[in-house]
Amino acid sequence: MEETKKNVLGDCFTSAMALTESGVPHVPTRYILPLSQRPVLSPSIGAGSIDLPVIDLSLLHDPLRRHSVIHEIEMACKGFGFFQVTNHGISSSVKMR
């Protein structure tokens, strides 16, 4: 287990699932933006509001919808630069750490 934690926290970290499965008790600080660099979340900016793309990752498991979800991710990256994901498989207890 200690070796796994070392590998996950080292340069070979490749996924959120690997981090979760390793048993690491918190998100490494290198993956957390300082408060000054975090986006300000508000219901509206200026005169309008922003509709952030929300992508359901569970649909990637459906062969009939996989291509569509990948396209949604591509469009969100090109149009917004980021997006919100749902049904990603990371437990609430890990997200709260």
Summary of the structure (lengths in Angstrom):
residues: 97
radius of gyration: 16.5
end to end distance: 19.3
largest distance: 51.9
contacts: 174
relative contact order: 0.14
helix: 45%
strand: 8%
